[in-house]
Amino acid sequence: DVLADLYFAPTQQSRRNLLEENHRAQDIFITGNTAIDAMKYTIQADYKNFALSDGDHKHVIVTMHRRENLGEPMKQVFRALKRIALEFPQVVFIFPMHKNPQVRQLAQSFLDNLENVQLMEPLDVVDFHNFMAKSYLILSDSGGVQEEAPSLGVPVLVLRDTTERPEGIQAGTLKLIGTQEETVDRGTKDLLVGEQEHRRMAQAKNPYGDGKASQHIIEAIVDYFQRK
C-alpha cells in the first residue's frame, strides 16, 4: 500500500529498505536526518557547565537505559566503568541517570563514591548536545546518540550486541562493544590511550546527514510539484 507520495530517507540503507517494500525510486529522496539540523541551534561555542571541568581532563559521557540491558548487562558495564575510573583518575565520567529506578539503583551502587564519576539528573536537549560536543568519548545504548554524536566528531561505543544503525558501524563512527565487563573495559581503554584509533573514528564521515536535511526536503517537495 502507498502511505505517502514522497519518502525522505535519512540514509542510502533506508532508501534500499523502501525499495524492497516496492516503493517507487522516483518518490524516494535521501535527505539525512533532521535531528542533525537541530544541532546547529543547540550547540553553543561558549557553553559552560559546572560539571564540565576545565584543564586537560577528558570527559566521557555515559548513558544507559534500554530495557534489555537492565539487570546483569548493566551490572557488567558498571563494573567495567568502575575499573576504568579507578585506573584513569584524570578522566571525568558523566552519567545523566535515566528516571528508571532500576537504572539509578544500579548506577549508584557501583559508581556513587568515585571521585571522577558524576551521577546527575537527566539533561535537557540543549545541555545534552553541548555535553556531547565537549566530550572525548561516549558510551551509550541510545539510538539517538548513535546518530547525533558522529556529527560532532565524537566516537561512540555502543553498549549493545546489535544496532538498528548499521550505517554508523560501516562508516566507522560507531563501534559495537556489547555489555560484557571485559569487552567494555578493553574497548574503552583502547580509545582512551589509542589516539590513532580515536582520531580515525572521530574523523569518519557521519552517514546520517550534512545538517541540511530540511533544505533537501524542501527542494524535493518543490521539485515534486513542478513535475506534476
Secondary structure, DSSP 4 states (H G I P E B T S, - for coil): ----S-EEESSHHHHHHHHHTT--GGGEEE---HHHHHHHHH--TT---TTS--SS-EEEEEE---GGGTTHHHHHHHHHHHHHHHH-TTEEEEEE--S-HHHHHHHHHHHTT-TTEEEEPPPPHHHHHHHHHT-SEEEE--HHHHHHGGGGT--EEE-SS--S-HHHHHHTSEEE--S-HHHHHHHHHHHHH-HHHHHHHHHSPPTT--S-HHHHHHHHHHHHHHH-
